[in-house]
Amino acid sequence: MILEIVPLTPSLLEFPFEWHYVRSIIYVSLYVSLVAVALSTLFSLPVAMLVGFSEFRGKQLVTAVINTGMGLPSVVVGLAVLFTVSNQGPLGSFDLVFTTEAMIMSQFVLAAPVITGVSLAAVGSVEGGVRDAAYAMGGTRLDVALVTIKEARYGIATAVLAGFGRAISEVGSVLIVGGNIAGPDGTSKTRTLTTAIQLEARQGRFETAMLLGAVLLALVLLVNGILVRLGSGSGTGGVR
Amino acid sequence: MSLEEPVVAHRSTPSGEPILEAADLYHGFDGEAVLEGLDLTVNAGEVLAIIGPSGVGKSTLLRLLGLFERPDRGSIALEGTDVWATTDRKRLASRRRVGTVFQAANLFDASVRRNVTYGRRIRRSWRDRVRHEIDALLGRATVDEPVIQALETVGLADALEQDAASLSGGEAQRVAFARALAYDPDVLLLDEPTSDLDPRNTAVIEDAVRAARARGIGVAIATHDMHQAERVADRTAVMLGGAVTEIGPTERVFESPRDDRTRQFIDGELVY
């Protein structure tokens, strides 16, 4: 009997553009997710502070809406963003269909409720006495807000990383609004790790799909590692 | 200059003169009256104890005196100026001359140094604050002398770089006191500051109260501990039914109260 030795690792030589292809996909994934999370954070943090600090009629409803937003179905978000940027939509004139900008928009919509909701919980968990102390020492409203952010820093960092996790592992909406496009030379235009995995698996190129999956898993693990590290550091300070 | 030194030349109100005055204060929550026509004066360089049963409104009064909230009616004046009849900027300036220490220490999740320097830091310009933060990150920041002095007053000068979370309850409260002393307020409001402390930490806080008085600070201390009032207060005000029923030199108030309800309260006969 002749034994065939099967290599345990996929031969990348079978795909002459493989590394270039993989690198460009990682770049697009990180670019879209990081920009979306940065914009979401800039939007979500003030909203969380505003809702967390003020007492108004309907506050519980607003909080419920934010929490509901955390579970938004990504394909529905993708559909809504696609309509918004399509020729019939309000942003049709900007020609954003199948662009990274449209993908950023959809990931913004998905990440913002997560960052807002978790930040709101973190801000709400800061004891009123600490805010009173800052005020008692002559702090302005801005000073008190800064103290609150600092006290809630671990929770807010968790919120941002959770938003990043939601964005980077998202497949439905980026597929709809990005179109999963790669150029003829294998350079990703709007192809992300998740959409590429879906495509490669569908076309039977399991080695590439698994390689991309491993990269995605490594990124998610990295994010979770940071989360765990932050969690274990809570209560001990950080920058003193 | 030591904090214990009775040098008060920089204060605009001489010791013994009124610095913070509440007149005809009315305040309540959800339609329920807590303060009903309360009058009170805190003098510079004296300790005024405010005693009364639990729930009588001592904490509410201190929150109003600390300018945390506006009274429903009546006025609060700092050196004769009604603080609620001025601009926001002037009111902030007034608020920054009043310090408050609460029953709970409420320390920030940071080092003792960051806690005690906070009051001084926020009084600087934003430019100085940013520069100070950069210096702190680079390990170049120096500690102001008043911060060291304030910590010396509460016996915790060695704890400067310690994590606030690692302090005992008594130490944390002493840091909270130092935090207020460090920015040298003209008035210090203390809301049951020793109710959770052991005798040793209580003694340290009481010594710090005397040190603040020696510096010309007007101290108002709300306490349910009548012995503490006798130990530290020059004058004592008794609060009953949302108003001050008796105020005067501590010894006189305890020895021969003029108001019948005050006498019953001091003798433990008042049912409330």
Interface residues (C-beta under 8 A of the other chain):
Chain A: E127 G129 V130 D132 A133 A134 Y135 A136 M137 G138 G139 T140 D143 V147 K150 E151 G235 T236 G237 V239 R240
Chain B: G66 F68 L92 R95 R96 G99 T100 V101 F102 A104 N106 L107 F108 D109 A110 S111 R113 R114 Y118 G119 I122 R123 L137 D163 A165 A176 R179 A180 Y183
